Amino acid sequence: MHSQDKILTANQFYYLLMEKLANTEKQFFDTQGYLIVRQMAAEAQVKVLRNVAEQQLETVVAPVEYEADVAYPGAPSSRAGQGGNTVRRLLHAYQRDKGFAQWGRHPDLIHTVKTLLNSNQIYLVQAHHNCVMTKHPMFSSSTMWHQDFRYWRFQQNALVTVWLALGQETARNGCMRLIPGSHLLTLDKPRFDQASFLRTDLPENRALMHQALRAELEPGDVLLFHSGLLHAAGRNQTDTPKLALVYSYRAAGNLPLSGTRSAAMPEIELLDVGNDEP
Ligand SMILES: O=C(O)CCC(=O)C(=O)O
């Protein structure tokens, strides 16, 4: 050993290791547009969050969005028709339950999102996602290929969505499908239909779709993805509802455009970890 060699304490070594891991994950996110963190939420916490969601679905606590409202393939044709009362999203998740809000401010989550957004100051955007996303047996619908940013209005297309699985997500119950790296592509408007879904009739789009992978998740796993990443999801073909708690975050410098839906709700500022209690 040379006299100039640095001797690290166990703590210093741990933090260096964590930093190295964080760099690897950040690099993966930057190039692929998504990241899966396994078991970020503890089993007990997931159970509590799922129970709240199930109770609120049972009694249909407003505000909600129905499958019939989105009118995606497979959705009931109207609210009055068969399955018309199937809820697709429990909206305003951050405000509807203390546990939901606590998850949105979870220190590990905030640290990860800050790293991915290259920002020490981030906001939870209440105007987008901010919901429990559900897929019910029988009356669920498919979501076609799209980028979340299609209807979002911010200075830059660089938000991060955090998808917490409150149960298993598999091909059979309609887990997310992603096209890695698609957030870096320049996709002209004609490649999308009028509702901004990727057109499936174009060979160049079909080639892209062939690159898709499935984001299969276990309860407590978290999928983080860039607002420009192309993603889609199928129907739930099991007999158990699929539930996920979903929030989106922006860096402080990436402001919503005033007068748009993206600026329509107050945002939750997330300062230093542990310093953000309401
Ligand atoms: O679960 C799904 O169908 C996907 C939902 C989705 O991609 C969205 O709401 O942006």
The ligand as a Tripos MOL2 file, in Angstrom:
@<TRIPOS>MOLECULE
LIG
   10     9     1     0     0
SMALL
NO_CHARGES

@<TRIPOS>ATOM
      1 O1        -52.5210    0.8210  -18.3700 O.co2     1 LIG1
      2 C1        -52.6170    1.3310  -19.4740 C.2       1 LIG1
      3 O2        -53.4940    1.0300  -20.2570 O.co2     1 LIG1
      4 C2        -51.6280    2.3940  -19.8830 C.3       1 LIG1
      5 C3        -52.0280    3.7300  -19.4260 C.3       1 LIG1
      6 C4        -51.2020    4.8030  -20.0560 C.2       1 LIG1
      7 O3        -50.2660    4.5670  -20.7610 O.2       1 LIG1
      8 C5        -51.5430    6.1980  -19.8380 C.2       1 LIG1
      9 O4        -52.5430    6.4960  -19.1870 O.co2     1 LIG1
     10 O5        -50.7790    7.0570  -20.3190 O.co2     1 LIG1
@<TRIPOS>BOND
     1     1     2 2
     2     2     3 1
     3     2     4 1
     4     4     5 1
     5     5     6 1
     6     6     7 2
     7     6     8 1
     8     8     9 2
     9     8    10 1
@<TRIPOS>SUBSTRUCTURE
     1 LIG1         1 GROUP 0 **** ****
